[in-house]
């Protein structure tokens, strides 16, 4: 009897040991899965989509903060980084909630509507914008990108500022634990190249220079498939813009869908001729200005940029 009880006791103890070890094993598996899931979630939460803005005065932005409709709300969950050569509401060369940055803090560019709309379109993704622009700047000299990354001697002043701003912004995102991916660049420029003082030659070569500029930005920032979205300039003919037709024709030809030798893959032009201008701005300081988009025009341009981006991203998966 004593021997039988001992055997039963031994069996029971063995079963208890096995069950205990199974529980420990299950706990270890659960912990391992939890670590993996948490790691994947953490990586997803730190992924961030970066969008770039560049160009001249309509990129800098001629909208007035005081005239923004009360119905428009800025999505401050979007991160924003702008160059030290712009005047904004926040601090230049620092990541902050989305705010305006233009020539002066009372004006804004496409960043407000672009960023807010992008975040609305992609609520499960984190969005960030980096901006540098200069009113009156041209592509043939100031935004000249050089032949390659090493050709810094021939970088135009605004191209150098732009690249410096983008690279600093990307570096700071990484330092904050983010995993940034540059998705697209939005470009509003060409008036300076169409001006009479620029000469018709610069207007004629705008297409080849814009094509090269897009290629060089992608190369410089190592984003081969970055979308490049840009808008038509100079809605109405004006005497001082003698190269208007040449620049606008070039913008049309650079579009991916033009079928022209100038066409660039994943580059798309946005129509702007129907956007309201500064002459239509209430109490406009420049009532004769038919070159620059006004407050509502800038808001709509940012919206169109965002929607064109969304359209092309959807096409990628169809």
C-alpha positions as CSV (number, residue, x, y, z in Angstrom):
1,X,0.0,0.0,0.0
2,X,2.7,2.4,0.9
3,X,4.5,1.5,-2.3
4,X,1.3,2.2,-4.3
5,X,0.7,5.5,-2.6
6,X,4.3,6.5,-3.3
7,X,3.9,5.7,-7.0
8,X,0.6,7.6,-7.2
9,X,2.2,10.6,-5.5
10,X,5.1,10.4,-7.8
11,X,2.8,10.4,-10.9
12,X,0.8,13.3,-9.5
13,X,4.0,15.3,-8.9
14,X,5.2,14.5,-12.4
15,X,1.9,15.7,-13.9
16,X,2.1,18.9,-11.8
17,X,5.6,19.5,-13.0
18,X,4.7,19.0,-16.6
19,X,1.6,21.3,-16.3
20,X,3.8,23.9,-14.6
21,X,6.3,23.7,-17.3
22,X,3.6,23.9,-20.0
23,X,2.2,27.0,-18.4
24,X,5.7,28.5,-18.2
25,X,6.2,27.6,-21.9
26,X,2.8,29.2,-22.9
27,X,3.7,32.3,-20.9
28,X,7.0,32.5,-22.7
29,X,5.3,32.1,-26.1
30,X,2.7,34.8,-25.2
31,X,5.5,37.2,-24.1
32,X,7.4,36.5,-27.3
33,X,4.3,37.2,-29.4
34,X,3.6,40.3,-27.4
35,X,7.1,41.6,-27.9
36,X,6.9,41.0,-31.7
37,X,3.5,42.6,-32.0
38,X,4.6,45.6,-29.9
39,X,7.8,45.9,-32.0
40,X,5.8,45.9,-35.2
41,X,3.3,48.4,-33.9
42,X,6.0,50.6,-32.7
43,X,7.7,50.6,-36.1
44,X,4.4,51.4,-37.8
45,X,3.8,54.3,-35.4
46,X,7.2,55.7,-36.1
47,X,6.9,55.6,-39.9
48,X,6.3,59.0,-41.4
49,X,5.5,60.2,-44.9
50,X,7.4,63.4,-45.9
51,X,6.2,65.9,-48.5
52,X,8.3,68.7,-50.0
53,X,7.3,72.2,-51.2
54,X,9.5,74.4,-53.4
55,X,9.3,77.2,-55.9
56,X,8.8,81.0,-56.0
57,X,6.1,83.4,-54.9
58,X,3.0,81.3,-55.4
59,X,4.9,78.5,-53.5
60,X,6.0,80.9,-50.9
61,X,2.3,81.8,-50.7
62,X,0.4,85.0,-51.1
63,X,-2.7,84.0,-49.0
64,X,-3.6,86.1,-46.0
65,X,-4.2,84.4,-42.6
66,X,-6.8,87.0,-41.7
67,X,-8.9,86.1,-44.8
68,X,-9.0,82.3,-44.2
69,X,-12.6,81.1,-43.9
70,X,-13.6,80.1,-40.4
71,X,-14.7,76.8,-41.8
72,X,-11.2,75.9,-42.6
73,X,-9.3,74.1,-39.9
74,X,-5.5,73.5,-39.8
75,X,-4.7,69.9,-38.9
76,X,-1.9,70.4,-36.3
77,X,-1.2,66.7,-36.1
78,X,0.8,67.2,-39.3
79,X,4.4,68.0,-38.6
80,X,6.0,71.0,-40.4
81,X,9.6,72.1,-41.0
82,X,10.4,75.3,-42.9
83,X,13.7,77.0,-43.9
84,X,15.3,79.8,-42.0
85,X,14.8,82.1,-45.1
86,X,11.0,82.1,-44.6
87,X,9.0,84.0,-42.0
88,X,6.5,81.8,-40.2
89,X,4.3,81.4,-37.2
90,X,6.6,78.9,-35.6
91,X,10.3,78.4,-35.5
92,X,12.4,77.9,-38.7
93,X,14.5,74.7,-39.0
94,X,12.5,73.0,-36.3
95,X,9.8,70.4,-36.4
96,X,6.5,71.7,-35.1
97,X,2.7,71.4,-35.6
98,X,1.5,72.6,-39.0
99,X,1.5,76.4,-39.3
100,X,2.0,79.1,-42.0
101,X,5.4,80.0,-43.5
102,X,5.7,82.6,-46.2
103,X,7.5,85.9,-46.8
104,X,6.0,87.2,-43.6
105,X,3.9,85.5,-40.8
106,X,0.7,87.1,-41.9
107,X,0.8,85.2,-45.2
108,X,0.7,81.4,-46.0
109,X,1.2,79.0,-48.8
110,X,-0.1,75.6,-49.9
111,X,1.2,73.9,-46.7
112,X,-1.9,74.5,-44.7
113,X,-4.5,73.0,-47.1
114,X,-2.1,70.4,-48.5
115,X,-1.0,69.1,-45.1
116,X,-4.5,69.1,-43.7
117,X,-6.0,67.4,-46.7
118,X,-3.3,64.7,-46.9
119,X,-3.8,63.8,-43.3
120,X,-7.5,63.5,-43.9
121,X,-6.9,61.2,-46.9
122,X,-4.5,59.1,-44.9
123,X,-5.7,59.2,-41.3
124,X,-3.7,56.1,-40.3
125,X,-0.4,57.6,-41.5
126,X,1.8,60.3,-40.0
127,X,2.4,63.2,-42.4
128,X,5.2,65.8,-42.4
129,X,6.0,68.7,-44.7
130,X,9.3,70.4,-45.5
131,X,9.3,73.8,-47.2
132,X,11.7,76.2,-48.9
133,X,10.7,78.8,-51.5
134,X,11.7,82.3,-52.6
135,X,9.6,84.8,-54.3
136,X,10.9,85.9,-57.7
137,X,13.4,83.0,-57.9
138,X,14.2,81.4,-61.3
139,X,15.0,77.9,-62.4
140,X,17.8,78.7,-64.8
141,X,20.1,80.0,-62.2
142,X,18.8,80.2,-58.6
143,X,17.3,76.7,-58.6
144,X,20.0,75.2,-60.9
145,X,20.7,71.7,-59.5
146,X,24.2,71.1,-61.0
147,X,25.2,68.1,-63.1
148,X,25.3,65.7,-60.2
149,X,25.6,65.5,-56.4
150,X,29.3,66.4,-56.5
151,X,28.8,69.4,-58.8
152,X,28.2,71.7,-55.8
153,X,30.0,74.6,-57.5
154,X,27.1,74.9,-59.9
155,X,24.3,74.5,-57.4
156,X,22.0,77.6,-57.5
157,X,21.6,79.4,-54.2
158,X,17.9,78.3,-53.7
159,X,18.7,74.7,-54.7
160,X,21.4,74.7,-52.0
161,X,19.1,76.1,-49.4
162,X,16.3,73.7,-50.4
163,X,18.6,70.6,-50.2
164,X,20.1,71.8,-46.9
165,X,16.7,72.3,-45.4
166,X,15.4,68.9,-46.5
167,X,18.4,67.0,-45.4
168,X,18.4,68.7,-42.0
169,X,14.7,68.0,-41.6
170,X,15.1,64.3,-42.5
171,X,18.0,64.0,-40.1
172,X,16.1,65.5,-37.2
173,X,13.1,63.2,-37.8
174,X,15.5,60.2,-37.6
175,X,17.0,61.6,-34.4
176,X,13.4,61.7,-33.0
177,X,13.0,58.0,-33.7
178,X,11.0,58.4,-36.9
179,X,11.4,56.4,-40.1
180,X,10.9,59.0,-42.8
181,X,10.0,58.3,-46.4
182,X,9.9,61.2,-49.0
183,X,6.7,60.6,-51.0
184,X,6.3,63.6,-53.2
185,X,7.4,67.1,-54.0
186,X,5.0,70.0,-54.8
187,X,6.4,72.7,-57.1
188,X,5.0,76.1,-58.1
189,X,7.4,78.1,-60.2
190,X,8.1,79.4,-63.6
191,X,7.1,83.1,-63.7
192,X,10.7,84.3,-63.3
193,X,11.8,82.2,-66.3
194,X,8.9,83.7,-68.4
195,X,9.8,87.3,-67.6
196,X,11.0,89.7,-70.3
197,X,14.1,90.4,-68.3
198,X,15.0,86.7,-68.3
199,X,15.1,86.6,-72.1
200,X,13.2,84.3,-74.4
201,X,16.0,81.8,-74.4
202,X,15.4,80.9,-70.7
203,X,11.7,80.5,-71.4
204,X,12.5,78.2,-74.4
205,X,14.7,76.0,-72.3
206,X,12.4,75.8,-69.3
207,X,11.1,72.3,-70.2
208,X,14.6,70.6,-70.4
209,X,15.6,72.4,-67.2
210,X,12.5,71.4,-65.3
211,X,13.0,67.8,-66.5
212,X,16.6,67.8,-65.3
213,X,15.6,69.5,-62.0
214,X,13.1,66.7,-61.2
215,X,15.7,64.1,-62.0
216,X,18.4,65.8,-59.9
217,X,16.1,66.2,-56.8
218,X,15.3,62.5,-56.9
219,X,19.0,61.7,-57.4
220,X,20.2,64.1,-54.7
221,X,17.7,62.9,-52.1
222,X,17.9,59.2,-53.2
223,X,14.1,58.9,-54.0
224,X,14.0,57.6,-57.5
225,X,10.2,57.2,-57.6
226,X,9.2,60.4,-55.8
227,X,6.1,61.9,-57.2
228,X,6.6,65.4,-58.6
229,X,3.4,67.5,-58.8
230,X,3.4,71.1,-60.1
231,X,0.9,73.8,-61.2
232,X,0.6,75.9,-64.3
233,X,1.8,79.6,-64.0
234,X,0.6,83.0,-65.2
235,X,-3.2,82.4,-65.8
236,X,-3.5,85.5,-68.0
237,X,-1.2,86.9,-70.7
238,X,0.8,89.9,-69.6
239,X,3.2,92.1,-71.5
240,X,6.1,91.6,-69.1
241,X,5.9,87.8,-69.3
242,X,7.1,87.5,-72.9
243,X,8.0,83.8,-72.4
244,X,4.6,82.8,-70.9
245,X,3.5,80.5,-73.7
246,X,6.9,78.8,-73.9
247,X,7.0,78.1,-70.1
248,X,3.4,76.9,-70.0
249,X,4.0,74.6,-73.0
250,X,7.0,73.2,-71.3
251,X,5.0,72.5,-68.2
252,X,2.5,70.6,-70.3
253,X,5.2,68.6,-72.0
254,X,7.0,67.5,-68.8
255,X,3.9,65.8,-67.6
256,X,4.1,62.0,-67.7
257,X,1.1,61.8,-69.9
258,X,2.2,64.2,-72.6
259,X,4.0,61.6,-74.8
260,X,6.7,64.2,-75.5
261,X,10.4,63.6,-75.3
262,X,10.4,66.0,-72.3
263,X,7.9,63.9,-70.3
264,X,9.1,62.6,-66.9
265,X,7.8,59.5,-65.3
266,X,5.6,60.3,-62.2
267,X,5.5,64.0,-62.9
268,X,2.1,65.6,-63.2
269,X,0.9,69.1,-63.8
270,X,-2.2,70.6,-62.1
271,X,-4.6,73.1,-63.7
272,X,-4.7,76.5,-62.0
273,X,-6.2,79.0,-64.5
274,X,-9.5,79.0,-62.7
275,X,-8.1,79.8,-59.3
276,X,-9.0,83.2,-57.8
277,X,-6.2,85.8,-57.9
278,X,-5.1,88.6,-55.6
279,X,-7.1,91.2,-57.6
280,X,-10.1,89.4,-56.2
281,X,-8.9,89.5,-52.5
282,X,-11.0,91.6,-50.2
283,X,-9.1,94.8,-49.4
284,X,-6.2,93.6,-51.6
285,X,-3.1,95.7,-51.3
286,X,-2.5,94.7,-55.0
287,X,-5.9,95.0,-56.8
288,X,-4.3,94.7,-60.2
289,X,-2.3,91.5,-59.4
290,X,-3.3,88.7,-61.9
291,X,-0.2,86.6,-61.4
292,X,-0.6,85.4,-57.7
293,X,-3.3,83.3,-56.3
294,X,-5.2,84.9,-53.4
295,X,-6.2,83.3,-50.1
296,X,-8.9,81.1,-51.5
297,X,-6.7,80.3,-54.5
298,X,-3.8,79.1,-52.4
299,X,-6.1,77.0,-50.3
300,X,-7.6,75.4,-53.4
301,X,-4.2,74.8,-54.9
302,X,-3.0,72.9,-51.8
303,X,-6.2,70.9,-52.1
304,X,-5.6,70.1,-55.7
305,X,-2.0,69.1,-55.0
306,X,-3.2,66.7,-52.3
307,X,-5.9,65.2,-54.5
308,X,-3.6,64.7,-57.4
309,X,-1.1,62.9,-55.1
310,X,-4.0,60.7,-53.8
311,X,-5.1,59.9,-57.4
312,X,-1.6,58.8,-58.5
313,X,-1.0,56.7,-55.3
314,X,-4.3,54.9,-56.0
315,X,-3.2,54.3,-59.6
316,X,-0.1,52.6,-58.3
317,X,-2.2,49.8,-56.7
318,X,-4.7,49.3,-59.6
